[in-house]
Amino acid sequence: MRGCVLSKEFFVPHDAPHPEPLTELRKMNPTIRSQFAATETVAYLNSAAVAPPPKAAINAVLSQLEDVSMHGSAGFGAWIETKKRCRALMAEMLGCEMQQVAFLRNTSDGFASIAAGLEWKSGDNIVSFADEFPANFYAWRDVRDRHGVELRLAPERNGRIDLDELVSLIDRNTRVVTISSVQFASGFRSDLARIAEAAQRVDALFCVDLIQGLGAHGYDLPGLGVDVACGASHKWLCAPEGVGYIYLSDHARERISPRLVGWVSVEDAWDFADREQNFKPNALAWESGTGPSALFYGLEQSLKLLLEADLAKVEAHLDELTNYLCEKVLAKNYELVSSRKDGERSAIVCVRHRGGLEPAEIAAHLEKENVIVSPRLDRLRIAPHFFNNVEDIDRLAEALL
């Protein structure tokens, strides 16, 4: 089987009963599950695409909109304070300082602003992975095409990235190394600390797309040596779509200039008379104008739910659940694409049908059975989250073609 290491260490025997509730989160799961309306109608295993927001987030969004409808701008101060609380919660998840986190529209905006904010010269190169999600590709392609910079891409090898191969592409002319923490089409989880060390040896910036990781995992970005990270709200953070985020280390902020700027980017945004004031000296310079206040109300509730569940327990729950998922799916006519090695596995499990059925055909069939997954490339992608349980996995297994 490609891209898979199988052992009793990873899987419950096929004829065993459901796994015992080994984690504290498993005990909390019914309470968490009750927050997600999707669990009442479907086995929703598609959080790598769009995760359903919890009821608390929906109610919070509506409360802000109702406030505006009744009072106009009178609540503006409360809206700003909610955004600040979101920034504090994001910083806690990322292991960084609040002023190192800014909010944008989406992941693409983050990478585009980083690419545009660096000074490039002929002979520079960028190192990445060939099958990155396009949000972490087109900004760098644009740099390649406009500045004559070389874009070096390591290929996928049996559902994995060969990190030796990736690191071998880095040399003294490398300006940026950029990769997803978890790959969208394989679930491969990269050793960020190892890549960061290789980037640091040549003084290159290390950029990470966190959208498929944060929420299923927590991060200590400074400890890992990450310079820049970008992501968005609507996948593993379980928040309404429309809020992106960017992390900038102090080192990165020294090298990157803000390009998409506006009235909020300067040191005193409320001094409308001083048009020559400096931009903020930290990541907040990347916030150009008024943000989506109602969405921040929803984001706050989603982040609080994840942090109260404890991201370490969320990760342990998903590790158990995906091991059980792999065991159940392998009992059917499927092979694993995703690596399940220590340090490489994630909450995303990708499989192929051994008989050659197309992933889109399988996903369409499963949707009719009220099981929601996604086709990606030549594989079926299954992505449970902390609101899922073994019964959802059983429903998937029973419905698979």
C-alpha positions as CSV (number, residue, x, y, z in Angstrom):
1,M,0.0,0.0,0.0
2,R,1.4,3.4,-1.0
3,G,2.2,6.0,1.6
4,C,1.3,3.9,4.6
5,V,3.0,2.1,7.4
6,L,0.6,-0.4,9.1
7,S,1.2,-1.9,12.5
8,K,-0.7,-2.9,15.6
9,E,0.7,0.2,17.2
10,F,-1.6,2.3,15.0
11,F,-4.8,0.3,14.6
12,V,-7.4,-1.5,16.6
13,P,-8.0,-5.0,15.3
14,H,-10.8,-5.1,12.8
15,D,-13.1,-7.4,14.9
16,A,-12.6,-5.5,18.1
17,P,-15.5,-3.4,19.6
18,H,-15.4,0.4,19.5
19,P,-12.4,1.9,21.1
20,E,-12.7,2.7,24.8
21,P,-13.0,6.4,25.7
22,L,-9.3,6.8,26.4
23,T,-9.2,10.6,26.4
24,E,-10.9,13.2,28.5
25,L,-12.1,14.9,25.3
26,R,-13.9,11.7,24.4
27,K,-15.9,12.1,27.6
28,M,-16.6,15.7,26.7
29,N,-17.6,14.9,23.1
30,P,-21.4,14.7,23.6
31,T,-21.3,18.2,25.0
32,I,-19.1,19.5,22.2
33,R,-21.2,17.5,19.6
34,S,-24.4,19.2,20.8
35,Q,-22.9,22.6,19.7
36,F,-22.8,21.4,16.0
37,A,-26.1,21.2,14.2
38,A,-24.6,19.3,11.3
39,T,-24.1,16.2,13.6
40,E,-27.9,15.9,13.9
41,T,-28.4,15.2,10.2
42,V,-25.1,13.9,8.7
43,A,-21.8,12.3,9.4
44,Y,-19.8,15.4,8.6
45,L,-16.2,14.3,7.9
46,N,-15.1,17.3,5.8
47,S,-13.6,19.9,8.2
48,A,-10.6,20.2,5.8
49,A,-12.9,21.9,3.4
50,V,-15.3,23.9,5.6
51,A,-16.1,23.1,9.2
52,P,-19.6,23.8,10.6
53,P,-19.5,26.6,13.2
54,P,-20.9,25.9,16.6
55,K,-24.2,27.2,17.7
56,A,-22.6,29.7,20.0
57,A,-20.7,31.2,17.1
58,I,-23.9,31.6,15.0
59,N,-25.7,33.2,17.9
60,A,-22.8,35.6,18.5
61,V,-22.7,36.7,14.9
62,L,-26.5,37.4,15.0
63,S,-26.1,39.3,18.2
64,Q,-23.7,41.8,16.6
65,L,-25.8,42.2,13.6
66,E,-28.9,42.8,15.7
67,D,-26.9,45.4,17.7
68,V,-26.1,47.3,14.5
69,S,-29.6,47.1,13.3
70,M,-31.0,48.6,16.5
71,H,-28.2,51.0,17.6
72,G,-26.0,51.7,14.5
73,S,-22.5,52.6,15.5
74,A,-23.2,53.0,19.2
75,G,-21.6,49.6,20.0
76,F,-18.4,50.3,18.0
77,G,-16.2,50.1,21.1
78,A,-17.5,46.6,21.9
79,W,-16.8,45.5,18.4
80,I,-13.2,46.6,18.7
81,E,-12.8,44.9,22.1
82,T,-14.2,41.6,20.6
83,K,-11.6,41.8,17.9
84,K,-8.9,42.3,20.5
85,R,-10.1,39.3,22.4
86,C,-9.9,37.3,19.2
87,R,-6.3,38.4,18.7
88,A,-5.4,37.3,22.2
89,L,-7.0,33.9,21.6
90,M,-5.2,33.4,18.3
91,A,-1.9,34.4,19.9
92,E,-2.5,31.7,22.6
93,M,-3.1,29.1,19.9
94,L,0.0,30.2,18.0
95,G,2.3,30.6,21.1
96,C,3.1,34.2,20.2
97,E,2.5,37.8,21.2
98,M,-0.7,39.6,20.4
99,Q,1.0,42.3,18.3
100,Q,2.5,39.5,16.1
101,V,-1.0,38.5,14.8
102,A,-3.0,40.5,12.3
103,F,-6.4,39.7,10.7
104,L,-6.9,39.7,6.9
105,R,-9.6,38.4,4.6
106,N,-8.1,34.9,3.9
107,T,-4.9,32.8,3.5
108,S,-4.3,34.1,0.0
109,D,-4.2,37.7,1.2
110,G,-1.5,36.7,3.7
111,F,0.9,35.1,1.2
112,A,0.2,37.8,-1.4
113,S,1.1,40.5,1.1
114,I,4.3,38.7,2.1
115,A,5.4,38.1,-1.4
116,A,4.7,41.8,-2.4
117,G,6.5,43.1,0.7
118,L,9.9,41.5,0.1
119,E,12.6,43.0,-2.1
120,W,13.6,40.5,-4.8
121,K,16.6,40.3,-7.1
122,S,17.6,38.1,-10.0
123,G,19.2,34.9,-8.7
124,D,17.0,34.5,-5.7
125,N,15.0,31.3,-5.2
126,I,11.9,30.1,-3.3
127,V,11.7,26.5,-2.1
128,S,8.3,24.9,-1.7
129,F,6.3,21.7,-2.4
130,A,4.9,20.9,-5.8
131,D,1.3,20.1,-4.6
132,E,0.8,22.9,-2.2
133,F,-2.7,24.4,-2.1
134,P,-2.9,27.2,-4.6
135,A,-3.2,29.9,-1.8
136,N,0.5,29.1,-1.1
137,F,1.5,29.0,-4.7
138,Y,0.2,31.8,-6.9
139,A,1.8,34.6,-4.9
140,W,5.2,32.9,-5.4
141,R,4.5,32.2,-9.0
142,D,3.8,35.9,-9.5
143,V,7.2,36.7,-7.9
144,R,8.8,34.1,-10.3
145,D,7.2,35.7,-13.3
146,R,7.7,39.3,-12.4
147,H,11.2,39.2,-10.9
148,G,12.9,36.2,-12.5
149,V,13.1,34.4,-9.2
150,E,13.5,30.6,-9.4
151,L,10.7,28.5,-7.8
152,R,12.0,25.2,-6.7
153,L,9.3,22.5,-5.9
154,A,9.8,19.2,-4.2
155,P,7.5,16.5,-5.6
156,E,5.1,14.3,-3.6
157,R,6.6,10.8,-3.0
158,N,4.0,8.2,-2.1
159,G,1.7,10.6,-0.2
160,R,4.7,12.2,1.6
161,I,7.2,15.0,1.2
162,D,10.8,13.7,1.4
163,L,12.2,16.3,3.7
164,D,15.7,15.4,2.8
165,E,14.8,16.2,-0.8
166,L,13.1,19.4,0.2
167,V,15.9,20.6,2.4
168,S,18.4,19.8,-0.4
169,L,16.8,22.5,-2.6
170,I,17.7,25.2,-0.1
171,D,20.9,27.1,-0.8
172,R,22.5,30.5,-0.1
173,N,20.3,32.1,-2.7
174,T,17.1,30.9,-1.1
175,R,15.0,33.9,0.2
176,V,11.9,32.0,1.2
177,V,11.0,28.5,2.2
178,T,7.2,28.0,2.2
179,I,5.1,25.0,3.0
180,S,1.8,23.9,4.6
181,S,2.0,22.5,8.1
182,V,-0.5,19.8,6.9
183,Q,-1.0,19.0,3.2
184,F,-4.6,19.4,1.9
185,A,-4.4,16.5,-0.5
186,S,-2.5,13.9,1.5
187,G,-2.7,14.9,5.2
188,F,1.1,14.8,5.4
189,R,2.3,16.7,8.4
190,S,5.7,18.4,8.0
191,D,8.5,18.6,10.6
192,L,8.4,22.4,10.8
193,A,11.4,22.6,13.2
194,R,13.6,20.7,10.8
195,I,12.7,22.8,7.8
196,A,13.1,26.0,9.9
197,E,16.6,25.0,10.9
198,A,17.6,24.5,7.3
199,A,16.1,27.9,6.3
200,Q,17.8,29.6,9.2
201,R,21.2,28.3,8.1
202,V,21.0,30.4,4.9
203,D,19.1,33.3,6.5
204,A,15.9,32.5,4.5
205,L,12.4,33.3,5.8
206,F,10.3,30.3,6.7
207,C,6.6,30.7,5.8
208,V,3.9,28.2,6.8
209,D,0.3,27.7,5.7
210,L,-1.5,26.8,8.9
211,I,-5.1,26.5,7.5
212,Q,-5.1,22.6,7.6
213,G,-3.4,22.4,11.0
214,L,-4.5,25.1,13.5
215,G,-7.6,23.9,15.4
216,A,-6.7,20.2,15.0
217,H,-3.3,21.0,16.5
218,G,-1.8,23.8,18.5
219,Y,1.5,25.5,17.7
220,D,4.4,27.2,19.3
221,L,5.5,29.2,16.2
222,P,8.4,31.0,17.8
223,G,9.7,27.8,19.3
224,L,9.4,26.0,16.0
225,G,11.4,28.8,14.2
226,V,8.5,29.9,11.9
227,D,8.9,33.4,10.6
228,V,5.5,33.9,8.9
229,A,2.3,31.9,9.1
230,C,-1.0,32.4,7.3
231,G,-4.4,30.8,7.6
232,A,-8.2,31.4,7.8
233,S,-11.2,30.8,10.0
234,H,-13.4,28.4,8.2
235,K,-11.7,25.0,8.5
236,W,-10.3,23.5,11.7
237,L,-11.1,26.7,13.6
238,C,-14.8,26.0,13.1
239,A,-15.6,29.7,12.6
240,P,-17.6,31.6,10.0
241,E,-15.8,32.0,6.6
242,G,-14.3,35.4,6.0
243,V,-11.5,36.0,8.5
244,G,-7.9,35.3,7.7
245,Y,-4.9,35.7,9.9
246,I,-1.2,36.3,9.6
247,Y,1.7,35.8,12.1
248,L,4.9,37.8,11.7
249,S,7.9,37.2,13.9
250,D,9.8,40.3,14.8
251,H,12.6,39.1,12.5
252,A,10.1,38.8,9.6
253,R,8.6,42.2,10.3
254,E,12.1,43.8,9.9
255,R,12.4,42.4,6.4
256,I,8.9,42.7,5.0
257,S,7.2,46.0,4.2
258,P,3.4,46.3,4.4
259,R,2.0,46.9,0.9
260,L,-1.8,46.6,1.2
261,V,-2.2,49.5,3.7
262,G,-5.0,51.8,4.9
263,W,-6.2,54.0,7.7
264,V,-5.9,51.3,10.4
265,S,-2.3,50.5,9.4
266,V,-0.7,53.6,11.0
267,E,0.3,54.1,14.6
268,D,-2.6,56.3,15.6
269,A,-5.5,55.5,13.3
270,W,-7.8,58.0,15.0
271,D,-5.5,60.9,14.2
272,F,-7.1,61.8,10.9
273,A,-5.1,65.0,10.6
274,D,-1.6,63.5,10.6
275,R,-1.2,62.0,7.1
276,E,2.6,61.4,7.5
277,Q,2.6,59.2,10.6
278,N,4.5,55.8,10.6
279,F,3.0,52.5,10.0
280,K,2.7,50.2,13.0
281,P,6.0,48.5,13.8
282,N,4.4,45.0,14.1
283,A,2.0,42.7,12.3
284,L,-0.9,45.1,12.9
285,A,0.4,47.3,10.0
286,W,-1.1,44.5,7.8
287,E,-4.7,45.4,8.9
288,S,-5.7,48.0,6.4
289,G,-9.2,49.0,7.3
290,T,-12.5,48.1,8.9
291,G,-12.9,44.4,9.5
292,P,-16.0,42.1,9.6
293,S,-17.1,42.8,13.1
294,A,-19.9,40.2,13.2
295,L,-17.5,37.5,12.1
296,F,-15.2,38.3,14.9
297,Y,-18.0,37.7,17.4
298,G,-18.4,34.2,15.9
299,L,-14.6,33.6,15.7
300,E,-14.3,34.4,19.4
301,Q,-16.8,31.7,20.4
302,S,-15.2,29.1,18.1
303,L,-11.7,29.8,19.4
304,K,-13.0,29.7,23.0
305,L,-14.6,26.3,22.4
306,L,-11.4,24.8,21.0
307,L,-9.2,26.2,23.8
308,E,-11.6,25.1,26.5
309,A,-11.5,21.6,24.9
310,D,-7.7,21.9,25.1
311,L,-5.9,21.5,21.7
312,A,-3.7,18.8,23.1
313,K,-6.8,16.7,23.9
314,V,-8.3,17.6,20.5
315,E,-5.2,16.2,18.8
316,A,-5.2,13.1,20.9
317,H,-8.9,12.5,20.2
318,L,-8.3,13.0,16.5
319,D,-5.4,10.6,16.6
320,E,-7.5,7.9,18.1
321,L,-10.4,8.6,15.7
322,T,-8.3,8.6,12.6
323,N,-6.5,5.4,13.6
324,Y,-10.0,3.8,13.9
325,L,-10.9,5.3,10.6
326,C,-7.9,3.8,8.9
327,E,-8.6,0.4,10.3
328,K,-12.3,0.5,9.1
329,V,-11.5,1.8,5.6
330,L,-8.7,-0.7,5.1
331,A,-11.1,-3.5,5.7
332,K,-13.0,-2.3,2.6
333,N,-11.6,-2.1,-0.9
334,Y,-9.3,0.9,-0.3
335,E,-5.6,1.7,0.2
336,L,-4.2,4.6,2.2
337,V,-2.4,7.5,0.6
338,S,-1.7,9.3,3.9
339,S,1.3,8.5,5.9
340,R,0.4,7.3,9.4
341,K,4.0,7.4,10.8
342,D,4.7,9.3,14.0
343,G,5.2,12.9,13.3
344,E,3.7,12.7,9.8
345,R,0.0,11.8,10.4
346,S,-2.7,14.3,10.9
347,A,-6.5,14.5,11.1
348,I,-6.7,14.3,7.3
349,V,-6.9,10.7,5.9
350,C,-6.7,10.3,2.2
351,V,-7.5,7.0,0.5
352,R,-7.9,5.5,-3.0
353,H,-10.3,2.8,-4.2
354,R,-8.3,-0.3,-5.2
355,G,-10.8,-1.0,-8.0
356,G,-10.3,2.4,-9.6
357,L,-13.6,4.1,-8.7
358,E,-13.3,7.9,-9.1
359,P,-13.2,9.9,-5.8
360,A,-15.9,12.2,-7.1
361,E,-18.2,9.3,-7.7
362,I,-17.6,7.9,-4.2
363,A,-18.1,11.3,-2.6
364,A,-21.4,11.8,-4.5
365,H,-22.6,8.4,-3.4
366,L,-21.6,9.1,0.2
367,E,-23.5,12.4,0.2
368,K,-26.7,10.6,-0.8
369,E,-26.1,8.5,2.4
370,N,-25.6,11.6,4.4
371,V,-21.9,11.2,4.8
372,I,-19.9,14.2,3.8
373,V,-16.3,14.0,2.5
374,S,-14.3,15.5,-0.4
375,P,-12.6,14.3,-3.5
376,R,-9.1,15.8,-3.9
377,L,-6.8,15.0,-6.8
378,D,-7.0,11.2,-7.3
379,R,-8.1,10.4,-3.8
380,L,-10.9,10.6,-1.3
381,R,-10.2,12.9,1.6
382,I,-11.8,12.2,5.0
383,A,-11.4,14.8,7.8
384,P,-13.1,14.3,11.1
385,H,-12.9,16.9,13.9
386,F,-13.4,17.1,17.6
387,F,-17.2,16.9,17.3
388,N,-17.1,13.6,15.5
389,N,-17.2,10.2,17.1
390,V,-16.8,6.5,16.2
391,E,-20.4,6.2,15.1
392,D,-19.7,8.7,12.4
393,I,-16.8,6.6,11.2
394,D,-19.0,3.5,11.3
395,R,-21.6,5.3,9.1
396,L,-18.8,6.1,6.6
397,A,-17.5,2.5,6.5
398,E,-21.0,1.1,6.0
399,A,-21.7,3.5,3.2
400,L,-18.5,3.1,1.3
401,L,-18.7,1.6,-2.2
